[in-house]
Amino acid sequence: MAEKENPNGTQFRLPDPAIVSRTMADVAERGQRIVSDFLKRQSGSPADPDPLKIGNAFLEMTTRLMANPARLVQAQLGFWHDYLTLWQNTARRMMGDETTPVIAEDDKDRRFKDDAWRDHEVFDFIRQTYLLSARYFRSVVEGTEGLEPKTAQKVDFYTRQFVDAMSPTNFLMTNPEVLRRTAETGGENLLRGLSNLLTDLERGRGKLKIRMTDDTKFKVGDNIAVTPGKVVFQNDLMQLIQYSPTTETVLKRPLLIIPPWINKFYILDLRPKNSFIRWAVEQGHTVFVISWVNPDAKLAEKGFEDYMLDGPYAALDAIEKVTGEKGANVIGYCLGGTLLASTLAHMAAKKDTRVKSATFFTTMVDFEEAGELGVFIDEEQLSALEEKMSKVGFLEGREMATTFNMLRANDLIWSFVVNNYLMGQEPFPFDLLYWNDDSTRMPAKMHSFYLRRMYQQNDLVKPGEIDLLGVKLDLRKIKLPTYILSTREDHIAPWLSTYRATQIYKGPTRFVLAASGHIAGVANPPDAGKYSHWIGDDLPPDPEAWFKGATELAGSWWPDWHRWVSGLDKATVPARIPGEGGLPAIEDAPGSFVKVMATD
């Protein structure tokens, strides 16, 4: 590797000509193959110029802005005043004066952590210019009067997507960390980044599928999802796993966990040290978990009622055969919790009392304020989605994953663009991100029902509006002990919305709020010593009033849940061995359903 000295005496490495030659040849060969494959798959399918249906929303915003030019002028004057102040401050800094920043990023914003963003006058100017521009764009959007709330939410969301995409951290010439790496490696980081980009395009078959982690370091059933157990029952939609006990006696009442089928169940069993499933087994629970199928076109006509019958109902029947117990404690996580609530309302109408307690992890049943996911739920987008699903019978798992990643674009998209393509680094092995990338499909009929009847029309919370198998659902008929766990920074199921369930269920209810988000706040083992949680016995209608009266406790909420659920029935029996009950073992946990990937 040769080195060259610039006029200032700084040493820059020159790239190895052999590496450049090999990379360019590789780019030519792989690029041609990627483009050819992509065009082949697009033949006869003209691309939608506005797949997210945001054009009309921005057109309406522009019309509203033009109706009140004075407000726009005022915003522009404020922006230019701050910008001129920044120019003056930068000039003074270059002459050696101390200055006060015009604007600073949020404390949680990790994009500008490199010291050069503050220590170097040019990069400090770039950083503050970007922050001022971002604030200006957001203020203009937020100040637009007369927009319908859903339109305003959509415009605000996609404005933030644009602002995040234009961050100077995302570009070679305006990111000091990338420039430093480029100088140190003679540009080899960019060559490696180009190779990483091609690899991701190949993975996505012409569409960019960003690698978030080194997926070669993980294998389901080998080093993640390794809690011992057996599959004891299965049908078209799920496998039921019974986990092996680690205590001589167990609680008489078994525990069933219903995870979401938007993701795979092993978020609750990543590694032994952060596995909720393993921990629950260690506390003396006989744990059963539903492992949902990764559906294909053959299951296109499976509806929400099929997930109810072949999910919780079938699982409760199987658990009774295995344990002899007619009663069970049941946990539902996210969409699994929405299914649990629907099933409980169905069971209440049928006088079925097999569920003795219900625990809801980050679950919405009232979708009036659905958070930023509501941006994707309007008639235009739903119709386009249904048309797309009708052609293949399901929603591709990657599309759902992209939607969730957009909710935290800086952390789950742009940070990897910088790391993988600009810095030329391989992603770090991280079990949570491997799980996040292990996407699942959605059957067309079920997904359309879920989005329309719950997200769009909010029918689940309306007594009698949803009919499943001839039974009109009324959540107010749920009268059993209920534990509701929400997370304070949840972007998927906002806690202000999940709290509304406390005013719906009629049984004794405990509401607990954990710190962090939809995943980290739930998968938070006591030994980690991370985060905190809030508890409060009074449940006023206003969630903010509850929070003001709540008590913050350090650490995980898991022990609080165990005390609550075990206190409902302390009776114990000898430990139950999977396969030795009323149902023989089919295969070892985690089973075969969870190993089917959306690309298989």
Disulfide bonds with the S-S distance in Angstrom:
none
